[in-house]
Amino acid sequence: MISTSDELLAGGPTDVRIGIGRGTDRGLVEASVEGSGADVRIYDDPWELVSDMVDGRIDAAVRGDMPSDVLVPILRKELGLERLERAALMEPSGGRMFLLAPVGIDEGWTEDQRFDIARRSADLASRVGMDPRIAVMSGGRSEDIGRCPEVDATILGAESVTERLIKAGYDAYNCQILVENAAKEAGVIVAPDGICGNLIFRTMHFIGGARSLGAPLLNTDKVFVDTSRAKTDYRDSIALAGRLTEEAI
């Protein structure tokens, strides 16, 4: 079972065409493309990037440092999606890799959305050889019921989502607020909502130094890897996009 990013990216395909977005003049996208060893085209026009991905002129796309407020609406429109579902591939320093979702601040706000994101993340984990076990988080421990209505809602919601996943045949459990345990026990961690997931991602990556390969788009058969504009090296995201072309359904 794959547990590190190096294992995941080893031996990826070399005959795929990948597009990456450029939204700034920092030079980081250009440097990443030069060092990737892959067939990568840089796009300045988000419409052209998404169109080429949808029409098959490129096999995969990476956001790069394009602004999300421009790119995300185009993705939704051209892919015919009401919302995007993304899961970030995280590798803590000295720890094993897992998928973290939801990570978009507007994602995962209902039980149905978290259920969908959880099962799609587990399906992706299985396809690439990672542990598909799902840890569903809440905003507190079970014994915290009654302390705060908002926390109560996350606790009850996590219990409901976990039950639905188990009934659907997934290996899932309610890890409550114990993300530190979930990172050791599961290959998929489902945050209580997109804001929580985004904060976990930012804390791990930008403060804790965890490696983040990017966040594949889950609810499409196209390969698109979302990335943070604050990322300084996109070579691993480019490699991930190439690897996912082998696993696209």
C-alpha positions in Angstrom: 0.0 0.0 0.0 1.3 3.4 -1.0 2.1 5.7 2.0 4.5 8.4 0.7 4.4 10.9 -2.1 7.6 9.5 -3.6 6.0 6.1 -3.9 2.9 7.6 -5.5 4.8 9.6 -8.1 7.4 7.0 -9.0 7.3 5.8 -12.5 4.5 8.1 -13.8 3.7 8.3 -17.5 6.0 10.4 -19.7 3.7 10.6 -22.8 1.0 12.9 -21.4 0.2 16.5 -22.2 -0.3 18.7 -19.2 -1.4 22.3 -19.0 -0.6 24.7 -16.1 -2.0 28.1 -15.3 0.0 31.2 -14.8 -1.5 34.2 -13.0 1.5 36.1 -11.7 4.9 37.2 -12.9 6.8 35.5 -10.0 8.5 33.0 -12.4 7.6 30.0 -10.2 5.4 28.3 -12.8 8.1 28.7 -15.5 10.8 27.3 -13.2 8.5 24.4 -12.2 7.8 23.5 -15.9 11.5 23.6 -16.8 12.3 21.3 -13.9 9.5 18.9 -14.4 10.8 16.8 -17.3 7.3 16.6 -18.6 5.4 17.9 -21.7 3.8 20.9 -20.1 2.2 24.0 -21.7 1.8 27.2 -19.7 -1.5 29.0 -20.0 -2.2 32.6 -19.2 -5.9 32.4 -20.3 -8.1 30.4 -17.8 -10.8 29.8 -20.5 -8.2 28.3 -22.8 -6.8 26.1 -20.1 -10.1 24.7 -19.1 -11.3 24.4 -22.7 -8.3 22.5 -23.8 -8.7 20.1 -20.8 -12.4 19.5 -21.5 -11.9 19.0 -25.3 -8.9 16.6 -24.8 -6.2 18.8 -26.3 -4.3 18.2 -23.0 -4.6 15.2 -20.8 -4.6 17.0 -17.5 -4.5 20.5 -16.0 -2.9 22.1 -13.0 -4.2 25.4 -11.6 -0.7 26.8 -10.9 -1.0 30.3 -9.5 -4.1 31.4 -11.4 -6.6 33.2 -9.1 -9.3 30.8 -7.9 -12.0 33.4 -8.1 -11.5 33.5 -11.9 -10.8 29.9 -12.6 -13.3 28.1 -10.4 -16.4 29.6 -12.1 -15.0 28.6 -15.5 -14.4 25.1 -14.3 -18.0 24.8 -12.9 -19.5 26.1 -16.2 -17.4 24.1 -18.6 -17.6 20.9 -16.6 -21.4 21.3 -15.9 -20.9 21.1 -12.2 -23.0 22.8 -9.5 -20.0 22.7 -7.1 -16.4 21.4 -7.1 -15.3 18.6 -4.8 -11.6 18.5 -4.1 -9.3 16.5 -1.7 -5.8 17.6 -0.9 -3.0 15.1 -0.9 -1.1 15.8 2.4 2.1 14.2 3.7 3.1 15.3 7.2 6.9 15.5 7.9 7.8 12.0 9.0 4.2 10.8 8.6 2.2 8.9 6.0 0.2 10.5 3.2 -3.5 11.0 3.3 -6.3 12.8 1.4 -7.9 15.7 3.3 -11.3 17.0 2.3 -13.2 19.2 1.9 -10.6 21.9 1.4 -12.6 24.5 -0.6 -14.2 27.0 1.8 -17.5 26.6 0.0 -17.5 22.8 0.1 -18.8 20.2 2.5 -21.5 22.3 4.2 -24.1 19.6 4.2 -24.1 15.9 5.2 -24.8 14.9 1.6 -21.9 16.9 0.4 -19.5 15.4 3.0 -20.8 11.9 2.2 -20.1 12.4 -1.5 -16.7 13.9 -0.9 -15.8 11.1 1.5 -16.7 8.3 -0.9 -15.1 9.9 -3.9 -11.9 10.5 -1.9 -11.9 6.9 -0.8 -12.4 5.7 -4.4 -9.5 7.8 -5.5 -7.3 6.5 -2.7 -8.1 2.9 -3.8 -7.4 3.6 -7.4 -3.9 4.9 -6.7 -3.0 2.3 -4.1 -3.5 4.3 -0.9 -5.3 3.3 2.2 -9.1 4.0 1.6 -10.1 4.0 5.2 -12.1 7.1 6.1 -11.9 9.2 9.3 -14.9 11.5 9.7 -14.2 14.5 11.9 -16.5 16.6 14.1 -16.0 19.8 16.1 -15.7 18.0 19.4 -15.8 14.7 21.3 -19.1 12.7 21.7 -19.2 13.7 25.4 -19.2 17.4 24.4 -22.8 17.2 23.2 -24.7 20.0 24.9 -21.8 22.5 25.2 -22.6 24.5 22.1 -25.4 24.1 19.4 -22.9 24.6 16.6 -20.6 21.9 18.0 -23.5 19.6 18.6 -24.5 19.8 14.9 -21.0 18.7 13.8 -21.0 15.8 16.2 -24.4 14.5 15.1 -23.5 15.2 11.5 -20.3 13.2 11.7 -22.2 10.2 13.3 -24.7 10.3 10.4 -22.1 10.6 7.6 -20.1 7.7 9.2 -23.2 5.5 9.4 -24.1 6.2 5.7 -20.5 5.4 4.6 -20.5 2.1 6.5 -23.9 1.1 5.0 -22.5 2.0 1.5 -19.7 -0.5 2.1 -16.8 1.9 3.0 -14.4 1.4 5.8 -15.2 4.5 7.9 -15.2 5.6 11.5 -16.0 8.7 13.5 -12.6 10.1 14.7 -14.4 13.0 16.4 -12.1 16.0 16.8 -8.9 13.8 17.0 -7.3 14.7 13.7 -3.9 13.8 15.2 -5.0 10.2 15.5 -6.8 10.2 12.1 -3.6 11.1 10.4 -2.0 7.9 11.6 -5.1 5.6 11.2 -6.8 6.6 7.9 -6.0 7.4 4.3 -8.9 9.9 4.0 -9.8 12.6 6.6 -13.1 14.4 6.2 -13.3 17.7 8.0 -16.5 19.1 9.4 -16.7 21.7 6.6 -14.6 23.4 4.0 -13.4 26.2 6.3 -12.1 23.7 8.8 -10.5 21.6 6.1 -8.9 24.7 4.6 -7.5 25.7 8.0 -6.1 22.2 8.6 -4.5 22.3 5.2 -2.9 25.8 5.8 -1.7 24.9 9.3 -0.1 21.7 8.1 1.4 23.0 4.9 2.4 26.6 5.6 3.2 26.3 9.3 3.9 22.7 9.9 5.9 22.0 6.7 3.7 19.2 5.5 4.1 18.4 1.8 1.0 19.1 -0.3 0.9 17.7 -3.8 -2.3 19.5 -4.8 -6.0 18.8 -4.6 -7.4 16.7 -7.4 -11.0 17.5 -8.6 -13.1 14.5 -7.6 -16.5 14.9 -9.3 -15.4 14.8 -12.9 -13.7 12.3 -15.2 -11.2 15.0 -16.3 -7.9 15.3 -14.5 -7.5 18.7 -12.8 -5.2 19.4 -9.8 -5.9 22.5 -7.8 -3.0 24.2 -6.1 -2.4 27.0 -3.7 -1.2 30.3 -5.1 1.2 30.4 -2.2 2.9 27.2 -3.4 6.5 27.9 -4.6 7.2 24.7 -6.6 4.6 23.0 -8.8 6.8 20.1 -10.0 5.1 17.6 -7.7 1.6 18.8 -8.7 2.6 18.4 -12.4 3.8 14.9 -11.6 0.6 14.1 -9.7 -1.5 15.3 -12.7 0.4 12.9 -14.9 0.0 10.0 -12.5 -3.7 10.6 -12.3 -4.1 10.3 -16.0 -3.4 6.6 -15.5 -6.2 6.3 -13.0 -8.8 8.5 -14.6 -12.2 6.8 -15.1 
